Amino acid sequence: MKKLFAAAAALFCCMLLGLSASAAARGDVDLNGRIEAADARLVLRLAVEMDDGLSEESKTAADVDLNGTVEASDARLTLRLAVGLDTLNDIDAPQPDEPKQLSSKEIYQLASTFTFEVRAKTAAGTFLGTGFAYTADGQIVTNYHVISDAQSISVIDVSGDAYPVTQVIAFDRDIDLAIIKIDKTLTPATLCRSGYETGDSIYTLGSSSGHTGTFSYGVISNAAVTLPEYQKGMTYIQISAPISGGNSGGPLLDVYGRVIGVNTLSDDSGQNLNFSIPVSYLDALDTANPLTMEGYAEAERTRRTLTLAFGEEDLHMRVGGTAALVLMPFSHQTVTLLCESSTDCLKPTLSYRNGDDYAWLYIVAVGNCPENTVTVYMKEAPEVKCEIRVRVSPGGDLAFACSDGAPDLGAVTGVAPKELKNNQSLIYPQMEYDGNALQHAGYTASSLLERYTEALTEAGFEQTDSQSVIFGTVSSYIFTNAETGVTISYTEEKLFTKILRVTVVVY
């Protein structure tokens, strides 16, 4: 009677679920008409051959995925059925095919169908890069720096056929990505935004140094590396596959022929230090406002930018301290750079001549103030600007702002330099301090040298040389930090114990 009742209950459950009696039995290893966590435990014991006493009917029920073998995966499926995360219909639904790993030759043949050479014509000449098909309607991904300042762009396919670019769908100078478009139906690449790891095999295809169709092999050296000196806030894929000029914008391919990155730059300071931008960054591009090729060319002709090439946007200084920053202005037209401070606590000065690649900004702190902003801007386009936020307080840095920990004589003494002399081969200027101001702060020639030497020693500097001339009235001292490679030259001019002038140079 009990068996008859159990069978009837099981059949009733099947009717409620809309399943056949044989299907409902899958997962119900203890044959009690219910799929429970206890059934998952029994399936796992069967999988590891710890329960050989179960009936054939129970063993059949334990093969949840119907592959002819009871495995640990069947236990997982049973547990998911027990807690309602899956139904048998979910399990029986067709599963997506796993990607097929391709040979290197197959990857090359596949990638050749969606990879293009990109030629950007600018006022300075024609520049080569690479791109890959992004959408079927003609969109192609490349690096922004490949098409920067372009007046016209064309792409060449594997057959040598050339197509003019008619639109620039999107571009981002900071991310260094762009999407261009040609009037042709394309076979787009398959993108893979995640799942790759350090050590995975990868391939590249591009116009390396103008050699169209150069195919390279390597591994992922680091799946997520930062390059703050190139672009803060981004992660890159570091690869060992060799790339060079002309590869920019080309596809980084995994063993399935999917594009996982956009090959972008190389570090010439070492061997095989090459980097790609993950394709996930394409999602950040604004494609809502495409430009015609003519519109893009005009936008590039009138482009003006002002970026911080060396230094920090937020500084904490002491009175007397000096900050040295390097800005990089860009414009096809003549520009004049101006600077101003929001308070009298700072004295900013600029060293720049129109046409120079860089502009030197020096900020001297002359008074305590919790909030200051130094703004550098283009006179012809005031909206093009760079802002540096500065706090000045007794708790500020003793080191030169933006240096590798080199003690700032002005910050140590509280005496600001009287004069700054630019030397464009150095980040920091030659700083001259007035002897009367130093003496007014309570220093003699010997006590000043002693105090500065103490600060230098605490920062890891050692005195490596010294010399005196003109009967000791001019003395020079050289201090070097072996770890950072920074050298400081300290020269004093004195009359007996009286300081006339002190000059500091940071190399």
C-alpha positions in Angstrom: 0.0 0.0 0.0 2.8 2.4 0.9 4.6 1.7 -2.4 1.4 2.3 -4.3 0.8 5.6 -2.5 4.4 6.8 -3.3 4.0 5.9 -7.0 0.7 7.7 -7.1 2.3 10.8 -5.4 5.1 10.8 -7.9 2.7 10.6 -10.8 0.7 13.5 -9.4 3.9 15.6 -9.1 4.7 14.8 -12.8 1.2 16.0 -13.8 1.6 19.3 -12.0 5.0 19.9 -13.6 3.8 18.9 -17.0 6.6 16.3 -17.2 6.7 12.6 -18.0 7.0 10.1 -15.2 10.4 9.0 -16.4 11.7 12.6 -16.6 10.5 13.4 -13.1 12.5 10.5 -11.7 15.7 12.2 -12.7 17.3 13.6 -9.6 14.9 11.7 -7.3 17.5 9.2 -6.3 15.8 8.0 -3.1 12.6 7.5 -5.0 10.4 9.4 -2.5 8.7 11.5 -5.1 10.6 14.7 -4.3 14.0 16.1 -5.3 15.8 17.3 -2.2 19.3 18.2 -1.0 19.6 14.6 0.3 19.3 13.4 -3.3 22.3 15.6 -4.3 24.4 13.9 -1.6 23.4 10.4 -2.9 24.3 11.4 -6.5 27.8 12.7 -5.3 28.4 9.4 -3.4 27.5 7.5 -6.6 29.8 9.7 -8.6 32.8 8.8 -6.3 31.7 5.2 -6.1 30.8 5.3 -2.4 27.3 3.8 -2.7 27.2 0.7 -4.9 24.1 -0.7 -3.1 21.6 1.5 -4.7 19.1 0.1 -7.2 19.4 0.4 -10.9 16.4 2.7 -10.8 18.2 5.1 -8.4 21.3 5.0 -10.5 19.3 5.9 -13.6 17.7 8.8 -11.7 21.1 10.0 -10.7 22.2 10.6 -14.3 20.5 14.0 -14.4 22.2 15.3 -17.6 21.5 12.0 -19.4 25.1 11.5 -20.6 25.2 7.9 -19.5 27.5 8.5 -16.5 26.9 9.7 -13.0 29.3 12.5 -12.2 29.9 15.3 -9.7 28.2 17.7 -12.2 25.0 15.6 -11.8 25.1 16.3 -8.0 25.3 20.0 -8.7 22.3 19.9 -11.1 20.4 17.9 -8.5 21.0 20.5 -5.9 20.0 23.3 -8.3 16.7 21.4 -8.9 16.2 20.9 -5.2 16.4 24.7 -4.4 14.5 25.8 -7.5 17.4 27.4 -9.4 16.8 25.1 -12.4 14.1 22.9 -13.9 14.5 19.8 -16.0 13.4 21.9 -18.9 16.4 24.3 -18.3 18.8 21.3 -18.1 17.4 19.8 -21.3 17.6 23.1 -23.2 20.3 23.2 -25.9 23.5 24.7 -24.4 25.6 27.2 -26.4 28.5 25.6 -28.2 31.9 26.0 -26.7 34.3 28.1 -28.9 36.6 26.0 -31.0 40.3 26.5 -30.5 42.0 27.3 -33.8 45.4 26.7 -35.2 47.6 29.7 -35.8 47.1 29.4 -39.5 43.3 29.3 -39.1 43.5 32.4 -36.8 45.6 34.3 -39.5 43.1 33.3 -42.2 40.1 34.4 -40.1 41.7 37.7 -38.9 42.7 38.6 -42.4 39.0 38.8 -43.4 38.3 41.6 -40.9 41.7 43.4 -40.5 42.6 46.5 -42.5 45.5 48.8 -43.1 44.6 52.4 -42.2 46.2 55.3 -43.9 45.7 58.8 -42.5 46.7 61.8 -44.6 47.7 64.9 -42.5 49.5 68.2 -43.2 52.7 66.5 -42.0 52.4 63.5 -44.3 50.7 60.1 -44.4 50.7 57.8 -41.3 50.0 54.1 -41.3 48.1 52.1 -38.7 45.7 49.1 -38.5 42.0 48.6 -37.8 39.5 45.8 -37.6 35.9 45.5 -38.6 33.5 46.3 -35.8 30.0 46.1 -37.4 28.6 44.7 -40.6 27.6 48.2 -41.9 31.3 49.3 -42.4 32.5 50.4 -38.9 36.2 49.8 -38.2 38.0 50.2 -34.9 41.5 51.8 -34.7 43.5 54.0 -32.3 42.7 57.7 -32.1 46.4 58.5 -32.5 46.4 56.7 -35.9 43.9 59.2 -37.3 44.9 62.3 -35.2 45.0 65.5 -37.4 43.8 63.5 -40.4 42.4 65.4 -43.3 41.4 62.2 -45.1 41.6 58.5 -44.2 41.5 55.3 -46.3 41.6 51.6 -45.5 43.0 48.8 -47.5 41.8 45.2 -47.2 43.7 41.9 -47.6 43.1 42.0 -51.3 44.7 45.4 -51.7 41.4 47.2 -52.4 41.2 50.7 -50.9 38.1 52.4 -49.5 37.7 56.0 -48.4 36.5 56.7 -44.9 33.3 58.6 -45.1 32.5 59.1 -41.4 34.2 59.1 -38.0 31.6 57.5 -35.8 33.3 58.2 -32.5 36.7 59.0 -31.0 38.2 59.6 -27.6 41.6 61.2 -27.3 42.1 60.1 -23.7 41.2 56.5 -24.2 43.0 56.5 -27.6 40.3 54.7 -29.5 38.3 55.6 -32.6 35.6 54.1 -34.8 35.7 55.0 -38.5 33.3 54.0 -41.3 33.5 53.0 -44.9 30.6 52.4 -47.3 31.0 48.6 -47.6 29.4 45.6 -45.9 32.0 43.9 -43.6 32.4 40.6 -41.7 32.9 42.0 -38.2 35.3 40.4 -35.7 34.0 38.6 -32.7 34.9 40.4 -29.5 35.7 38.9 -26.2 35.6 41.4 -23.3 36.6 39.1 -20.4 37.9 35.6 -19.5 41.5 36.0 -20.7 44.3 35.5 -18.2 48.1 36.0 -17.8 49.9 33.2 -19.7 47.3 32.8 -22.4 48.5 32.5 -25.9 47.7 35.5 -28.2 48.2 36.7 -31.8 48.5 40.1 -33.5 48.0 41.2 -37.0 48.9 44.5 -38.5 51.0 46.7 -40.8 54.1 46.5 -38.6 56.6 49.2 -39.8 54.6 49.3 -43.0 54.8 45.6 -43.7 51.1 44.9 -44.3 49.8 41.6 -42.9 52.5 41.0 -40.3 51.3 38.1 -38.0 52.9 37.6 -34.6 52.6 35.2 -31.7 53.1 35.6 -28.0 51.5 35.3 -24.6 49.7 37.7 -22.2 52.5 38.9 -19.9 50.0 40.7 -17.6 46.3 40.6 -18.1 45.7 44.0 -16.3 48.6 46.4 -16.0 48.4 50.2 -15.4 50.5 52.8 -17.2 50.0 56.0 -15.2 52.7 57.8 -17.2 50.7 57.1 -20.4 47.1 57.2 -19.2 45.9 57.3 -15.6 42.9 55.2 -14.6 43.1 52.7 -17.4 44.3 49.1 -17.5 46.1 47.5 -20.4 46.9 44.0 -21.6 50.7 43.5 -21.6 51.8 41.1 -24.3 55.1 39.5 -25.5 54.1 39.4 -29.1 56.3 41.9 -31.0 54.5 45.0 -32.4 55.9 48.2 -33.8 54.8 51.4 -35.6 51.9 50.5 -38.0 50.4 47.9 -35.6 48.5 50.6 -33.7 44.8 49.9 -33.9 45.2 46.3 -34.9 43.5 43.3 -33.3 44.9 41.3 -30.3 43.5 37.8 -30.8 42.9 34.8 -28.5 43.3 31.2 -29.5 39.6 31.2 -30.7 40.2 34.0 -33.1 38.3 36.5 -31.0 39.5 40.1 -30.6 40.3 40.8 -26.9 42.3 44.1 -27.3 43.4 46.9 -29.6 47.2 47.0 -30.0 48.4 50.4 -29.0 51.9 51.0 -27.8 55.4 49.6 -27.1 57.9 50.5 -24.3 61.3 50.7 -26.0 63.1 50.6 -22.6 62.9 46.8 -22.6 62.3 43.8 -24.8 58.8 42.8 -25.8 57.0 45.4 -23.6 53.9 45.8 -25.7 50.4 46.9 -24.6 46.8 46.6 -25.9 43.7 48.4 -24.8 41.0 45.9 -23.7 38.0 45.9 -26.2 35.7 46.6 -23.2 36.8 50.3 -23.4 35.0 50.5 -26.7 31.8 50.7 -24.7 32.9 54.1 -23.4 32.9 55.7 -26.8 30.0 58.1 -27.6 28.6 57.0 -31.0 25.6 59.3 -30.8 27.2 62.2 -32.8 29.1 60.8 -35.8 31.0 63.3 -38.0 31.5 63.3 -41.7 35.1 63.0 -42.8 35.0 66.7 -43.7 33.6 67.6 -40.3 36.2 65.6 -38.5 39.0 67.2 -40.5 37.8 70.6 -39.5 37.5 69.7 -35.9 41.1 68.4 -35.9 42.4 71.6 -37.7 40.9 73.8 -35.0 41.7 71.5 -32.1 43.4 73.1 -29.0 44.4 71.1 -25.9 46.5 71.8 -22.8 47.5 68.8 -20.7 49.6 68.2 -17.7 52.7 66.2 -18.9 54.6 66.2 -15.6 53.4 66.8 -12.0 50.3 66.5 -9.9 47.0 68.3 -10.1 46.7 68.4 -6.3 49.7 69.8 -4.3 50.3 70.4 -0.6 53.2 72.8 -0.1 54.9 74.7 2.7 55.7 78.4 2.6 58.9 78.9 0.7 58.4 75.8 -1.4 58.6 75.6 -5.1 56.6 73.3 -7.5 57.7 72.6 -11.0 55.2 71.2 -13.5 55.4 70.7 -17.3 52.4 71.3 -19.5 51.9 70.2 -23.1 50.0 72.7 -25.2 48.7 71.8 -28.7 47.3 74.0 -31.4 47.7 74.4 -35.1 47.4 78.1 -34.6 49.6 80.6 -32.7 48.8 80.6 -29.0 49.8 82.6 -25.9 49.7 80.9 -22.5 48.8 82.9 -19.4 48.6 81.9 -15.8 47.0 83.2 -12.6 46.5 82.3 -9.0 43.2 82.5 -7.1 45.0 84.0 -4.1 48.1 86.0 -3.2 49.6 83.0 -1.4 51.1 81.7 -4.6 53.3 83.2 -7.2 53.1 81.2 -10.5 55.3 81.9 -13.5 55.4 80.4 -17.0 58.3 79.7 -19.3 56.9 79.1 -22.8 57.5 80.3 -26.3 54.9 79.8 -29.0 55.7 76.6 -30.9 57.5 74.9 -28.0 56.3 71.4 -27.3 56.3 72.0 -23.6 55.6 74.8 -21.1 57.2 75.0 -17.7 55.0 76.2 -14.8 56.7 77.2 -11.5 54.6 77.8 -8.4 56.2 79.4 -5.3 54.3 79.4 -2.0 54.7 82.7 -0.2 51.9 82.4 2.4 49.7 79.9 4.1 46.3 79.3 2.6 44.0 76.2 2.7 42.6 76.6 -0.8 44.3 78.0 -3.9 44.0 77.3 -7.6 46.6 78.1 -10.3 45.0 78.2 -13.7 47.0 78.1 -17.0 45.0 78.9 -20.1 45.2 79.9 -23.7 44.7 83.6 -24.3 43.0 82.9 -27.7 40.7 80.2 -26.2 40.3 80.7 -22.4 38.2 77.6 -22.2 41.3 75.6 -23.0 42.9 75.4 -19.5 44.6 73.4 -16.9 43.9 73.9 -13.2 46.3 73.0 -10.3 44.8 72.9 -6.8 47.3 73.9 -4.1 47.1 73.9 -0.3 49.8 75.7 1.7 50.3 74.9 5.4 53.0 74.0 7.9 52.1 70.3 7.3 52.9 70.5 3.6 55.6 68.5 1.9 59.3 69.4 2.7 60.3 68.0 -0.7 60.1 69.9 -4.0 56.5 69.5 -5.2 56.4 66.8 -7.9 60.0 65.6 -7.3 61.3 62.2 -6.2 61.5 63.3 -2.5 64.3 65.8 -3.0 64.2 68.3 0.0 63.2 71.9 -1.0 65.5 74.5 0.6 62.7 77.0 0.6 60.3 74.6 2.3 63.0 73.7 4.9 63.7 77.3 5.7 60.4 79.0 5.0 62.3 81.4 2.6 61.0 81.5 -1.0 63.6 81.8 -3.8 64.2 85.3 -5.1 64.7 84.3 -8.7 64.0 81.2 -10.9 66.1 80.6 -14.0 64.6 78.1 -16.5 66.8 75.4 -18.0 64.7 73.4 -20.5 66.9 70.4 -20.2 65.8 70.1 -16.5 62.4 69.9 -14.9 63.4 72.2 -12.0 64.8 75.7 -12.6 67.9 77.1 -11.1 66.7 78.6 -7.8 68.5 81.6 -6.2 67.8 82.6 -2.6 68.6 86.0 -1.2 71.1 86.1 1.6 69.4 88.9 3.5 66.1 86.9 3.6 67.9 83.8 4.8 69.7 85.8 7.5 66.4 87.5 8.5 65.0 83.9 9.0 67.9 83.4 11.5 70.4 81.5 9.4 74.2 81.9 9.1 76.2 80.3 6.3 77.2 77.4 8.5 73.8 76.8 10.2 72.0 76.9 6.8 74.3 74.3 5.3 74.0 72.2 8.4 70.2 72.3 8.4 69.9 71.5 4.7 72.4 68.7 4.9 70.4 67.2 7.7 67.2 67.3 5.6 69.0 65.8 2.6 70.4 63.0 4.7 67.0 62.1 6.1 65.8 61.9 2.5 68.5 59.4 1.5 71.0 61.8 0.0 74.8 61.7 0.5 77.4 64.4 -0.1 79.5 63.2 -3.0 81.6 66.2 -3.8 82.5 69.7 -2.6 84.8 72.5 -3.6 85.7 76.1 -2.5 87.1 78.9 -4.6 88.1 82.6 -4.1 89.4 82.0 -0.6 86.3 80.2 0.5 83.8 82.9 -0.4 82.2 80.6 -2.9 81.6 76.9 -1.9 79.7 74.2 -3.9 78.4 70.9 -2.5 76.9 68.0 -4.5 74.4 65.6 -2.9 73.1 62.4 -4.6 70.4 59.9 -3.9 71.7 56.6 -5.2 68.2 55.0 -5.2 66.3 57.7 -7.2 69.3 59.1 -9.1 68.5 62.7 -8.2 71.4 65.0 -7.7 71.3 68.4 -5.9 73.9 71.1 -6.4 74.1 73.6 -3.5 76.3 76.7 -4.0 76.7 79.4 -1.4 78.3 82.8 -1.7 79.3 84.4 1.6 81.4 87.1 3.3 82.8 85.5 6.4 79.6 84.2 8.1 77.2 86.5 6.2 75.2 84.8 3.4 75.2 86.7 0.2 73.4 84.3 -2.1 72.5 80.5 -2.3 71.8 78.7 -5.5 70.2 75.3 -5.7 69.9 73.1 -8.9 68.1 69.8 -9.0 69.3 67.3 -11.7 
